[in-house]
Amino acid sequence: MKTAVITGASRGIGSEFVVRLLDNGWRVYAGYRQDMHRLDLLENENLFTCQLDVTDNVSITAFANTIEHRVDLLINNAGVPDGRWRNIKEIDDEWALDVININAIGPVRLVRSLYDKMGGKSLSTVVMISSLMGSIDDCHSGRSYAYRASKTALNMFTVAMKKEALEDNISFLILHPGWVKTRMGGENAPVEMETSVDGMMELIGKHTLEDSGRFVQYDGVDLPW
Ligand SMILES: NC(=O)c1ccc[n+]([C@@H]2O[C@H](COP(=O)([O-])OP(=O)(O)OC[C@H]3O[C@@H](n4cnc5c(N)ncnc54)[C@H](OP(=O)(O)O)[C@@H]3O)[C@@H](O)[C@H]2O)c1
């Protein structure tokens, strides 16, 4: 049985990954920040839930210590939007640092903490749930300053870690889930959670070490940096 670890698994895209992986026969370690939300409704002997705040190394270490299996798949999904500030003067620097801490550094902490449980004789895949909003080439409308910067930083952290991890049989996949109907994406988002996660599961299934560092949308379209 393969083992997956998912952050921000209480609701939204993360919770949909939990459901899908359990249905496909995976063992799942699901991290929730405060409330279990949707995780509370799931009954499955292969589901292990644990509190996890990706900004807190104590919480991350306690979470990692509960994982008694080799990790085949780490999905760094936890994330927050920024303040939707309307102009440069409204940017709240403290809040911007929080967004970057959660969205960009959080996934790096998880990779660092689980590194020795991954790779080796068989491939482990680390999925970074990024966003097209992290693409510099695609930044035409501006704004969403901290959110965009956090996802750009996440992409760069990933590409910078990639080479070293190749030698350890750990591959990275940077995914944009689309604009998805969740609390973050809002009611008007055109993509259903199920559609997005279906597409991302297919990409994860096909992913190889040679593809490490690819930046791709849920439907398989490669994205500009
Ligand atoms: N929805 C979209 O359209 C869209 C588009 C592009 C990228 N994404 C990315 O997809 C990922 C999931 O987004 P979503 O739409 O599913 O958002 P969501 O419904 O708001 O869920 C976000 C999840 O992250 C968790 N989280 C927040 N801060 C955390 C922390 N410090 N430590 C651990 N967990 C934390 C939340 O936990 P709580 O329940 O405790 O708050 C929640 O489970 C994010 O990385 C987001 O940037 C989403």
The ligand as an SDF file (V2000), in Angstrom:
LIG
                    3D

 48 52  0  0  0  0  0  0  0  0999 V2000
   -9.1900   27.5960   -5.3250 N   0  0  0  0  0  0  0  0  0  0  0  0
   -8.4910   28.0970   -6.3130 C   0  0  0  0  0  0  0  0  0  0  0  0
   -9.0680   28.6430   -7.2840 O   0  0  0  0  0  0  0  0  0  0  0  0
   -6.9970   27.9670   -6.3510 C   0  0  0  0  0  0  0  0  0  0  0  0
   -6.3150   28.4160   -7.4870 C   0  0  0  0  0  0  0  0  0  0  0  0
   -4.9320   28.2890   -7.5470 C   0  0  0  0  0  0  0  0  0  0  0  0
   -4.2550   27.7250   -6.4900 C   0  0  0  0  0  0  0  0  0  0  0  0
   -4.9330   27.3030   -5.3820 N   0  0  0  0  0  0  0  0  0  0  0  0
   -4.1650   26.7120   -4.2840 C   0  0  0  0  0  0  0  0  0  0  0  0
   -4.7410   25.4720   -3.8970 O   0  0  0  0  0  0  0  0  0  0  0  0
   -4.4640   25.2170   -2.5040 C   0  0  0  0  0  0  0  0  0  0  0  0
   -5.7590   24.8440   -1.7930 C   0  0  0  0  0  0  0  0  0  0  0  0
   -6.6560   25.9360   -1.9290 O   0  0  0  0  0  0  0  0  0  0  0  0
   -8.2400   25.8170   -1.6830 P   0  0  0  0  0  0  0  0  0  0  0  0
   -8.8760   26.5690   -2.7760 O   0  0  0  0  0  0  0  0  0  0  0  0
   -8.6240   24.4170   -1.4100 O   0  0  0  0  0  0  0  0  0  0  0  0
   -8.3500   26.7170   -0.3640 O   0  0  0  0  0  0  0  0  0  0  0  0
   -9.2480   26.5880    0.9370 P   0  0  0  0  0  0  0  0  0  0  0  0
  -10.5270   25.9200    0.6410 O   0  0  0  0  0  0  0  0  0  0  0  0
   -9.2490   27.9430    1.5320 O   0  0  0  0  0  0  0  0  0  0  0  0
   -8.3820   25.5780    1.8690 O   0  0  0  0  0  0  0  0  0  0  0  0
   -7.1250   25.9560    2.3260 C   0  0  0  0  0  0  0  0  0  0  0  0
   -6.6320   24.9080    3.2960 C   0  0  0  0  0  0  0  0  0  0  0  0
   -5.3210   25.3010    3.7700 O   0  0  0  0  0  0  0  0  0  0  0  0
   -5.3300   25.2080    5.1840 C   0  0  0  0  0  0  0  0  0  0  0  0
   -4.3470   26.1050    5.8020 N   0  0  0  0  0  0  0  0  0  0  0  0
   -4.3110   27.4600    5.7920 C   0  0  0  0  0  0  0  0  0  0  0  0
   -3.2760   27.9180    6.5060 N   0  0  0  0  0  0  0  0  0  0  0  0
   -2.6350   26.8220    6.9970 C   0  0  0  0  0  0  0  0  0  0  0  0
   -1.4960   26.6250    7.8250 C   0  0  0  0  0  0  0  0  0  0  0  0
   -0.7940   27.6540    8.3270 N   0  0  0  0  0  0  0  0  0  0  0  0
   -1.1190   25.3570    8.1240 N   0  0  0  0  0  0  0  0  0  0  0  0
   -1.8110   24.3070    7.6520 C   0  0  0  0  0  0  0  0  0  0  0  0
   -2.9130   24.4120    6.8740 N   0  0  0  0  0  0  0  0  0  0  0  0
   -3.3180   25.6710    6.5670 C   0  0  0  0  0  0  0  0  0  0  0  0
   -6.7570   25.5330    5.5970 C   0  0  0  0  0  0  0  0  0  0  0  0
   -6.9970   25.1080    6.9260 O   0  0  0  0  0  0  0  0  0  0  0  0
   -8.1500   25.7750    7.8660 P   0  0  0  0  0  0  0  0  0  0  0  0
   -9.4140   24.9980    7.5540 O   0  0  0  0  0  0  0  0  0  0  0  0
   -7.6580   25.5400    9.2440 O   0  0  0  0  0  0  0  0  0  0  0  0
   -8.2370   27.2120    7.5070 O   0  0  0  0  0  0  0  0  0  0  0  0
   -7.5250   24.7380    4.5370 C   0  0  0  0  0  0  0  0  0  0  0  0
   -7.5920   23.3790    4.8910 O   0  0  0  0  0  0  0  0  0  0  0  0
   -3.8040   26.5040   -1.9750 C   0  0  0  0  0  0  0  0  0  0  0  0
   -2.3960   26.3330   -1.9170 O   0  0  0  0  0  0  0  0  0  0  0  0
   -4.1690   27.5470   -3.0190 C   0  0  0  0  0  0  0  0  0  0  0  0
   -3.2410   28.6080   -3.0680 O   0  0  0  0  0  0  0  0  0  0  0  0
   -6.2850   27.4180   -5.2800 C   0  0  0  0  0  0  0  0  0  0  0  0
  1  2  1  0
  2  3  2  0
  2  4  1  0
  4  5  1  0
  4 48  2  0
  5  6  2  0
  6  7  1  0
  7  8  2  0
  8  9  1  0
  8 48  1  0
  9 10  1  0
  9 46  1  0
 10 11  1  0
 11 12  1  0
 11 44  1  0
 12 13  1  0
 13 14  1  0
 14 15  2  0
 14 16  1  0
 14 17  1  0
 17 18  1  0
 18 19  2  0
 18 20  1  0
 18 21  1  0
 21 22  1  0
 22 23  1  0
 23 24  1  0
 23 42  1  0
 24 25  1  0
 25 26  1  0
 25 36  1  0
 26 27  1  0
 26 35  1  0
 27 28  2  0
 28 29  1  0
 29 30  1  0
 29 35  2  0
 30 31  1  0
 30 32  2  0
 32 33  1  0
 33 34  2  0
 34 35  1  0
 36 37  1  0
 36 42  1  0
 37 38  1  0
 38 39  2  0
 38 40  1  0
 38 41  1  0
 42 43  1  0
 44 45  1  0
 44 46  1  0
 46 47  1  0
M  CHG  2   8   1  16  -1
M  END
$$$$
